[in-house]
C-alpha cells in the first residue's frame, strides 16, 4: 500500500507518542523522524528505537527542504511509511509541502495527532484559549523584524492575548530565550513609542512546556528580563484584557503581582 502516515511525537521525550501513533509506527515498513523543528529536551532516539523494536531513519532539514523529502516519498511508494514529527505534525506549516507532494504522487496520507506546544503553553498559563489572537514568532536578532510588535498591537486593540513563539534551530543548538525576545520588543518600542511593550508591561514567560518540570512566570517585563527560566524551549505571552479568572490563574500559577486583579495589565 502506498501510504504516508504523519505521527506526532508529543513534547518532551520518547513517551509522548500516543498509543495509536505507537501502533502505526510499529506496523510500518519504513520509519523516518525529524528532530529539528522543535526541541524535545529528554528525547532519546536509541531508547525510542528499543520501544518500537525497529530502526528509525533520522532526516535533516536539508533532506526535507532542499531534497523535497525524496527518501520519504520513495519509501511511501513502496509501502506503509511513518514520518515522526515533534509535537502535533501540522501545527507548524513546515511539512505541508511533503504531504501535498505525496498526494500528488498517489500516496495516501493520514495523520495521527500529538500533544501541541500551542495548547500546552496556553494551558500552563491559565489563560482562556478563545481569547488568543494571531500567533507570531520572534526571530533571531539577525532576522529582526517589527512584525511581532505589530501583531501584538493588532491583538491588543481587540483585547486579545498574543502567543510569541521564540525562534529556534534545534539542529544547530540555537534557541532564542525570553530575555532576548523581550529585548527585541523593547528596542522596537523605542522606535515606535506606542507604549505597547514597556518595562512595566505585564508578560508571561513559559519554558519547557510539556515536560515534567516546566517553568512559568508572570510579571512586568523588567522583572522577567532577569528571571531564570532555565533551559529551552521558551515562549512568551503578551496578554490583552484579562478576565478575572485569568488574572487569578496568573497569580496562582505564575506568581503574578496581585495588582492583576484589576483586570487589565
VOLORO-479787 format. One record per residue (C-alpha): x, y, z; residue number from 1. Coordinates in Angstrom, 3 decimals. Each point is the difference from the previous one (the first is absolute). Example, Ala and Ser with C-alpha at 12.3 -4.5 7.8 and 13.67 -1.06 7.14 Angstrom:
<recs>
u = 12.300&v = -4.500&w = 7.800&num = 1
u = 1.370&v = 3.440&w = -0.660&num = 2
</recs>
This chain:
<recs>
u = 0.000&v = 0.000&w = 0.000&num = 1
u = 1.265&v = 3.467&w = -0.909&num = 2
u = -0.447&v = 1.831&w = 3.264&num = 3
u = 1.663&v = 2.757&w = 2.032&num = 4
u = -1.121&v = 0.443&w = 3.608&num = 5
u = 1.022&v = 3.160&w = 1.849&num = 6
u = 0.280&v = -0.770&w = 3.720&num = 7
u = 0.394&v = 2.550&w = 2.773&num = 8
u = 2.624&v = -0.778&w = 2.632&num = 9
u = -1.273&v = 2.300&w = 2.730&num = 10
u = 2.128&v = 2.514&w = 1.824&num = 11
u = 2.702&v = -1.263&w = 2.317&num = 12
u = 1.278&v = -3.556&w = -0.343&num = 13
u = -0.494&v = -3.343&w = -1.707&num = 14
u = -3.034&v = -0.774&w = 2.181&num = 15
u = -2.078&v = 2.827&w = -1.486&num = 16
u = -1.190&v = -1.931&w = -3.053&num = 17
u = -3.617&v = -1.198&w = 0.142&num = 18
u = -0.942&v = -3.679&w = 0.083&num = 19
u = -1.454&v = 0.398&w = -3.495&num = 20
u = 3.215&v = 1.599&w = -1.183&num = 21
u = 2.009&v = -2.824&w = 1.533&num = 22
u = -2.156&v = -2.624&w = -1.737&num = 23
u = 0.291&v = 1.772&w = -3.370&num = 24
u = 3.777&v = 0.246&w = 0.348&num = 25
u = 0.505&v = -3.622&w = 1.038&num = 26
u = -1.978&v = -1.239&w = -3.020&num = 27
u = 1.787&v = 2.234&w = -2.528&num = 28
u = 2.368&v = -1.301&w = -2.658&num = 29
u = 2.173&v = 3.124&w = 0.298&num = 30
u = 0.323&v = 2.568&w = 2.794&num = 31
u = 1.522&v = 3.477&w = -0.217&num = 32
u = 0.371&v = 2.689&w = 2.652&num = 33
u = 0.975&v = 3.666&w = 0.058&num = 34
u = 1.227&v = 1.711&w = 3.150&num = 35
u = 0.863&v = 3.469&w = -1.278&num = 36
u = -3.323&v = 1.878&w = 0.060&num = 37
u = -0.255&v = -0.093&w = 3.781&num = 38
u = 2.027&v = -1.065&w = 3.002&num = 39
u = -1.157&v = -3.023&w = 1.993&num = 40
u = 2.234&v = 0.442&w = 3.051&num = 41
u = 0.001&v = -3.602&w = 1.256&num = 42
u = -0.442&v = -1.917&w = -3.257&num = 43
u = 2.342&v = -2.939&w = -0.651&num = 44
u = -0.026&v = -1.507&w = -3.481&num = 45
u = 1.780&v = -3.156&w = 1.192&num = 46
u = -2.571&v = -0.521&w = 2.755&num = 47
u = -2.814&v = 0.728&w = -2.436&num = 48
u = 1.267&v = -2.596&w = -2.483&num = 49
u = -0.036&v = -2.596&w = 2.790&num = 50
u = -3.616&v = 0.915&w = 0.735&num = 51
u = -0.934&v = -0.374&w = -3.674&num = 52
u = 2.166&v = -3.076&w = -0.516&num = 53
u = 1.152&v = 1.373&w = -3.343&num = 54
u = 2.474&v = 2.386&w = -1.616&num = 55
u = -0.930&v = 3.628&w = -0.587&num = 56
u = 1.607&v = 2.152&w = -2.703&num = 57
u = 0.707&v = 3.555&w = 1.190&num = 58
u = -0.418&v = 2.608&w = -2.758&num = 59
u = 1.438&v = 3.506&w = -0.051&num = 60
u = -1.365&v = 3.368&w = -1.063&num = 61
u = 1.967&v = -0.420&w = -3.223&num = 62
u = -1.657&v = -3.373&w = -0.724&num = 63
u = -3.452&v = 1.525&w = 0.337&num = 64
u = 0.394&v = 3.522&w = -1.344&num = 65
u = 2.716&v = -0.207&w = -2.650&num = 66
u = -0.670&v = -3.565&w = -1.122&num = 67
u = -3.801&v = 0.286&w = 0.433&num = 68
u = -0.140&v = -3.107&w = 2.191&num = 69
u = 0.971&v = -2.308&w = -2.867&num = 70
u = 1.112&v = -2.860&w = 2.260&num = 71
u = -3.279&v = 0.064&w = 1.932&num = 72
u = -2.133&v = 0.144&w = -3.135&num = 73
u = 1.984&v = -2.833&w = -1.608&num = 74
u = -0.612&v = -2.193&w = 3.046&num = 75
u = -3.714&v = 0.919&w = 0.024&num = 76
u = -0.322&v = -1.077&w = -3.637&num = 77
u = 1.203&v = -3.445&w = 1.046&num = 78
u = -1.978&v = -0.538&w = 3.215&num = 79
u = -1.403&v = 1.456&w = 3.185&num = 80
u = 2.296&v = 2.770&w = 1.223&num = 81
u = -0.187&v = 1.952&w = 3.241&num = 82
u = 1.486&v = 3.458&w = 0.397&num = 83
u = 0.461&v = 1.006&w = 3.653&num = 84
u = -0.139&v = 3.697&w = 0.851&num = 85
u = 0.407&v = 1.821&w = 3.358&num = 86
u = -3.247&v = 1.302&w = 1.476&num = 87
u = -3.073&v = -0.135&w = -2.245&num = 88
u = 1.158&v = -0.474&w = -3.620&num = 89
u = -1.747&v = 2.928&w = -1.686&num = 90
u = -0.301&v = 2.627&w = 2.723&num = 91
u = 3.026&v = 1.453&w = -1.771&num = 92
u = -0.235&v = 0.188&w = -3.791&num = 93
u = 3.440&v = -1.515&w = -0.609&num = 94
u = -1.121&v = -3.370&w = -1.375&num = 95
u = -3.099&v = 0.919&w = -1.981&num = 96
u = 2.016&v = -0.026&w = -3.250&num = 97
u = 1.051&v = -3.596&w = 0.656&num = 98
u = -3.604&v = -1.052&w = 0.506&num = 99
u = -1.127&v = 1.806&w = -3.157&num = 100
u = 2.789&v = -1.627&w = -2.035&num = 101
u = -0.991&v = -3.416&w = 1.327&num = 102
u = -3.641&v = 0.474&w = -1.001&num = 103
u = 1.060&v = 1.167&w = -3.474&num = 104
u = 1.937&v = -3.247&w = -0.428&num = 105
u = -3.010&v = -2.098&w = 0.936&num = 106
u = 1.226&v = -0.722&w = 3.528&num = 107
u = -2.760&v = -0.132&w = 2.591&num = 108
u = 0.766&v = 2.207&w = 3.007&num = 109
u = -1.343&v = -0.242&w = 3.529&num = 110
u = 0.610&v = 1.912&w = 3.211&num = 111
u = 0.389&v = -1.126&w = 3.622&num = 112
u = -0.055&v = 3.017&w = 2.281&num = 113
u = 2.335&v = 0.613&w = 2.904&num = 114
u = 0.049&v = 2.484&w = 2.858&num = 115
u = 0.434&v = 3.529&w = -1.368&num = 116
u = 2.426&v = 2.588&w = 1.341&num = 117
u = -2.660&v = 2.641&w = -0.660&num = 118
u = -2.642&v = -1.526&w = 2.259&num = 119
u = 2.614&v = -0.980&w = 2.603&num = 120
u = 1.287&v = 3.568&w = 0.370&num = 121
u = -3.505&v = 1.437&w = 0.223&num = 122
u = -1.053&v = -2.700&w = 2.455&num = 123
u = 2.934&v = 0.696&w = 2.311&num = 124
u = -0.780&v = 3.731&w = 0.040&num = 125
u = -3.599&v = -0.467&w = 1.123&num = 126
u = -1.169&v = 2.479&w = -2.639&num = 127
u = -3.110&v = -0.733&w = -2.056&num = 128
u = 0.767&v = -1.561&w = -3.353&num = 129
u = -2.760&v = 1.874&w = -1.829&num = 130
u = 1.490&v = 3.347&w = 1.044&num = 131
u = 3.211&v = -0.458&w = -1.984&num = 132
u = 0.489&v = 1.889&w = -3.241&num = 133
u = 2.531&v = -0.644&w = -2.732&num = 134
u = 3.149&v = -1.883&w = 1.042&num = 135
u = 3.370&v = 1.422&w = -1.044&num = 136
u = 3.638&v = -1.108&w = 0.086&num = 137
u = 2.736&v = 2.297&w = 1.302&num = 138
u = 3.029&v = -0.764&w = -2.225&num = 139
u = 3.685&v = -0.043&w = 0.793&num = 140
u = 1.632&v = 3.429&w = 0.112&num = 141
u = 1.561&v = -0.371&w = -3.461&num = 142
u = -3.529&v = -0.230&w = -1.422&num = 143
u = -1.538&v = 2.569&w = 2.340&num = 144
u = -3.360&v = 1.363&w = -1.119&num = 145
u = -2.712&v = 2.312&w = 1.302&num = 146
u = -2.661&v = -2.559&w = -0.917&num = 147
u = -0.294&v = -1.467&w = 3.540&num = 148
u = -0.589&v = 3.498&w = 1.418&num = 149
u = -2.631&v = 0.707&w = -2.653&num = 150
u = -1.804&v = -3.299&w = 0.688&num = 151
u = -0.065&v = 0.759&w = 3.741&num = 152
u = -1.402&v = 3.437&w = -0.810&num = 153
u = -2.768&v = -1.431&w = -2.215&num = 154
u = -0.947&v = -2.623&w = 2.574&num = 155
u = -0.027&v = 2.440&w = 2.898&num = 156
u = -2.334&v = 2.349&w = -1.847&num = 157
u = -2.471&v = -2.893&w = 0.031&num = 158
u = 0.713&v = -0.806&w = 3.642&num = 159
u = 1.727&v = -3.247&w = -1.010&num = 160
u = 3.099&v = -1.745&w = 1.323&num = 161
u = 3.044&v = -0.619&w = -2.214&num = 162
u = 2.028&v = -3.196&w = 0.084&num = 163
u = 3.545&v = 0.791&w = -1.119&num = 164
u = 1.920&v = -3.106&w = -0.974&num = 165
u = 3.757&v = 0.509&w = 0.272&num = 166
u = 2.146&v = -0.987&w = -2.957&num = 167
u = 2.051&v = -3.169&w = 0.175&num = 168
u = 2.285&v = -2.125&w = -2.120&num = 169
u = 0.118&v = -3.234&w = 1.966&num = 170
u = 2.393&v = -1.637&w = -2.468&num = 171
u = 2.491&v = 2.827&w = 0.672&num = 172
u = -0.628&v = 0.149&w = 3.742&num = 173
u = -1.281&v = 3.588&w = -0.228&num = 174
u = -2.987&v = 1.179&w = 2.024&num = 175
u = -1.248&v = 3.551&w = 0.470&num = 176
u = -0.816&v = 0.574&w = 3.668&num = 177
u = -2.593&v = 2.151&w = 1.744&num = 178
u = 2.485&v = 2.714&w = 0.946&num = 179
u = 1.139&v = 0.344&w = -3.631&num = 180
u = -3.580&v = 0.038&w = -1.275&num = 181
u = -1.031&v = 2.720&w = 2.445&num = 182
u = 3.119&v = 2.026&w = -0.780&num = 183
u = -0.929&v = 0.017&w = -3.691&num = 184
u = -3.507&v = 1.225&w = 0.810&num = 185
u = 1.397&v = 2.748&w = 2.241&num = 186
u = 2.320&v = 1.144&w = -2.794&num = 187
u = -2.959&v = 0.288&w = -2.364&num = 188
u = -1.914&v = 1.890&w = 2.697&num = 189
u = 2.814&v = 2.584&w = 0.092&num = 190
u = -0.499&v = 0.623&w = -3.715&num = 191
u = -3.788&v = -0.062&w = -0.118&num = 192
u = -0.738&v = 1.460&w = 3.428&num = 193
u = -3.539&v = -1.400&w = 0.128&num = 194
u = 0.110&v = -1.056&w = 3.670&num = 195
u = -0.754&v = -3.574&w = -1.031&num = 196
u = 2.888&v = -1.985&w = 1.512&num = 197
u = 1.769&v = 1.974&w = 2.716&num = 198
u = 2.018&v = -1.031&w = 3.072&num = 199
u = -3.246&v = 0.197&w = 1.994&num = 200
u = -2.134&v = -2.108&w = -2.367&num = 201
u = -1.251&v = -3.308&w = 1.372&num = 202
u = 1.270&v = -3.035&w = -1.919&num = 203
u = 0.128&v = -3.759&w = 0.571&num = 204
u = 3.018&v = -2.175&w = -0.658&num = 205
u = -0.345&v = -3.760&w = -0.461&num = 206
u = 2.852&v = -2.485&w = -0.312&num = 207
u = 0.040&v = -3.723&w = -0.789&num = 208
u = -3.768&v = -0.350&w = -0.393&num = 209
u = -0.956&v = -3.659&w = -0.022&num = 210
u = 2.918&v = -1.108&w = 2.151&num = 211
u = -0.161&v = -1.244&w = 3.583&num = 212
u = 1.616&v = 3.237&w = 1.195&num = 213
u = -1.414&v = 2.934&w = -1.988&num = 214
u = 0.602&v = 3.568&w = 1.123&num = 215
u = -2.568&v = 2.802&w = -0.107&num = 216
u = 0.338&v = 3.526&w = 1.317&num = 217
u = -2.335&v = 2.978&w = -0.428&num = 218
u = 1.326&v = 3.444&w = 0.909&num = 219
u = 0.917&v = 3.370&w = -1.453&num = 220
u = 2.553&v = -0.104&w = -2.801&num = 221
u = 2.891&v = 1.495&w = 1.973&num = 222
u = -0.336&v = -2.806&w = 2.555&num = 223
u = -0.223&v = -2.744&w = -2.630&num = 224
u = 3.226&v = 1.261&w = -1.588&num = 225
u = 1.922&v = -1.283&w = 3.012&num = 226
u = -2.102&v = -3.065&w = 0.843&num = 227
u = 1.687&v = -3.392&w = -0.440&num = 228
u = -2.299&v = -2.174&w = -2.111&num = 229
u = 2.565&v = -2.760&w = -0.406&num = 230
u = 0.551&v = -1.797&w = -3.279&num = 231
u = -1.847&v = 0.088&w = -3.347&num = 232
u = -2.401&v = -0.011&w = -1.699&num = 233
u = -1.553&v = 3.235&w = 1.218&num = 234
u = -3.012&v = 2.082&w = -1.019&num = 235
u = -1.572&v = 3.326&w = 0.875&num = 236
u = -3.569&v = 1.219&w = 0.439&num = 237
u = -1.028&v = 3.662&w = -0.098&num = 238
u = -3.503&v = 0.097&w = 1.493&num = 239
u = -2.872&v = 2.158&w = -1.170&num = 240
u = -3.018&v = 0.669&w = 2.212&num = 241
u = -0.213&v = -2.481&w = 2.857&num = 242
u = -3.139&v = -1.700&w = 1.251&num = 243
u = 0.047&v = -0.087&w = 3.812&num = 244
u = 0.526&v = -3.776&w = -0.095&num = 245
u = 2.994&v = 0.434&w = -2.302&num = 246
u = 1.509&v = 2.521&w = 2.412&num = 247
u = -0.494&v = -2.407&w = 2.896&num = 248
u = 1.621&v = -2.797&w = -2.028&num = 249
u = 3.076&v = 2.110&w = -0.752&num = 250
u = 0.333&v = 0.888&w = 3.670&num = 251
u = -0.432&v = -3.623&w = 1.105&num = 252
u = 1.982&v = -1.780&w = -2.721&num = 253
u = 2.501&v = 2.645&w = -1.100&num = 254
u = 0.650&v = 2.029&w = 3.137&num = 255
u = -1.389&v = 3.153&w = -1.635&num = 256
u = -0.328&v = 3.184&w = 2.079&num = 257
u = -3.372&v = 0.248&w = 1.727&num = 258
u = -0.711&v = 3.336&w = -1.735&num = 259
u = -1.160&v = -2.145&w = -2.946&num = 260
u = -3.276&v = -0.449&w = 1.835&num = 261
u = -0.849&v = 3.377&w = -1.523&num = 262
u = -0.569&v = -1.879&w = -3.257&num = 263
u = 2.132&v = 1.763&w = -2.626&num = 264
u = 3.803&v = -0.248&w = -0.056&num = 265
</recs>
